[in-house]
Amino acid sequence: MESKKTPEALGAQQEWLRVTLSSIGDGVITTDTDGCITFLNPVAQSLTGWSLEEVSGVPLESVFKIVNEETRGTVENPATRALREGLVVGLANHTLLIAKDGTERPIDDSAAPIRNAKGKIGGVVLVFRDVTERRSAEQALRLSEERFRLLVEGTKDYAIFMLDPRGHVLTWNAGAERIKGYQAEEIVGQHFSRFYPLEDVQAGKPEWELKEATARGKYEEEGWRLRKGGSRFWASVVITALHAENGALRGFSKVTRDVTERKRAEENARRLLQEEAARSAAEAGAQEARRAAQAERAQREQLRVTLESIGDAILVTDAQGRVTLLNPVAEALTGWSKENVSGRPLEEVFHIVNERTGQHAENPVQRVLREGVVVGLANHTILIAKDGSSRPIDDSAAPIKGEHGTITGVVLVFRDVTERRRSEELLRRQNQELEAATRQKDEFLAMLAHELRNPLAPLRNALQIMKLAGDTPQAFGPMREMMERQLIHLVRLVDDLLDVSRITRGKIELRKELAPLSAIVQSAVEASGPLIEAGEHRLSVVLPPEAMYVEGDPTRLAQVVSNLLNNAAKYTPPKGQIRLTVERQDGAVVIRVQDTGIGIPAAMLSQIFEMFTQVDRSSDRSQGGLGIGLTLVKRLVEMHGGTVTAQSEGPGRGSAFTLHLPLVDVEKRRAQDDARQAPQGPACRILVVDDNVDAAESLSMMLRLSGHEVRAAHGGPSAIDQAATFRPDAVLLDIGMPGMNGYETGRRLRELPGLDKAVLIALTGWGQEEDRQRSKEAGFHAHLVKPVDPGALEGLLASLQAIR
Ligand code: ADP
């Protein structure tokens, strides 16, 4: 203590110290230099359990008992050391203070010597505090850190490690070892970018992730990472930035999980899904393909049917010109069948030659393959079939192009043009014939004019002569004969013309009967007599002894024979010989007219039967014909079921015309003859009605000569008048009368008393079937065509009278 200070001042100072020491939160004990307690504040009292009164002057050791926390050995009191060494003794850790009642509490303590003004140690002050609270907190923290450490270290499923702010590995747990394959000592201190695949490192991914984590506190991702050794695993990563309390970046924690399995499972699932999707797409595709195939099949079928049913031949080749397909028409034309043709070179199957040269022709397919264009119709081509038969064809070929325009084959279409050729040929011939006919017709008209003028000139001359020699009738005799001849000639020309026109229109009608050939021949010879005589020819007629009959129109047949005789006379120089022979040949009669005349060139033998055909048309050789006589002959003979042919050994060597006509059985003739005898009936009362007075009178006269009683009327009304009193058995009625026609007159006559049973016979210039039909409907019994054949009329009258 300071001697200069007053005891009061000193006392005050001690009081201040005591109060201060009492108020502070730590335990404070002071001792004197002997280490005996001089003061302890309330905190020290409560920590030690001793009161100041109890321990004042007591050695410190008996109050402040401390042991080492761990060893429980006595710990040197810091106050003792501070007294001894005169130094401040720092906190002795891990010290337990044992209180008066034996309770122990961890304390921190420190001791410092108390020095007086002279620097001399006057005692020690011991400061200590209860660290139980701090200890348990520390303990708890230690424990929890330990647990965490154990947890982290023991965690095998997670790689958990720390990185420093630059990314170097600081810690390494078991999971990291397991997952990444590195031992802690291998990896701690290394940069974490080695866990990344090269491409990620090159892309700066590791640094970028740290940056992200720094900025956002956390970075999460999944991605490929490398194990030691370089194998990859799929990692789920969380990087968390760690900051110090002052906010400075301390580093990062990184938790990595190997989710390869999951990823694989996911991928498997995804692959399955994809596969499933692909499968169903494929399924859909397959369906689509099936549909397409179906459509294609349908299309192919359509194509096949089309090809099969098409009228043209179709042949398809590939790009090498080998046959891939041919339709039935092509099979028929080439003679090859589908089965044995496939793959053969086209030339073998489709062998063509030029129609004119007979040389091998280039196949259109070859040209198509070469030039890639449609090759049109090659005309004049002959297809030689497998069996060697040939036929003209038209063909064309076109390329079949693939997707990119490349030629994948050729389709060849061809057809048999035989028929077309034939009809073309026919048409050409018909045209020629038509031209010839037109030419002939023109020539004919010119000739007709000429031929008509020929007889007209002498007629006009004769008339002139008669006029001049009016007073001398004796001169008329030769004139009249000449006029008659010319007239006959004219009439014959006109008749022939009419006949020809009727024949060409099919309008000639035959009045067929059983006709004796002798009569026909006789009539023909009589008719041709004048011409034969004029030529001073000698005619010999040879007939068989027995009678022969033909079923036919005797007038027409006589006309036929007469025509042949006339020609023989015309085309034989004067004083020639004409021979007419009739003979039986099997069931036919052969009539032949031969002459020694100018003959007929062989080429003309069949043509002369054509209308208007004449061998020599020059007018000086003209024999006054129109070139229609033989046409008539031929038609008439054919209408009788016969034939006519011409023979000649050539010009100047005479001609012969031969007729064949079917013969009629003699027995049949007899029966017919008997029938013809029968109707010789009694005389009748007949009324002849015709507005043509001459016709009426001549017919009346003829009937009277046959023994009938006859009256004539020249019109309908007069006929009715006369009939009323005359009461005819039969009426011959002209149909075409002016005023009251024949049908009307007949109807009226029928109404007269007693005339209902009269036989009505129509007389017309027309023998057509419709006329007959009409008169039949009008109640006529028969229909006769003018001029009336007296024999036929007799027979008719007899038979009608009989049935009346
Ligand atoms: P036309 O005698 O009027 O000329 P035809 O039809 O009767 O006509 O005869 C046709 C052609 O046949 C005659 O023009 C003639 O050239 C030839 N002809 C007919 N008969 C004979 C015959 N007996 N001898 C030589 N030629 C004949």
Residues whose N, C-alpha, C, O or C-beta is under 5 A from the ligand:
A	BS01	ADP	N567 A568 Y571 G597 I598 G599 I600 I608 T613 Q614 V615 D616 G625 L626 G627 I628 G629 L630 T631 S655
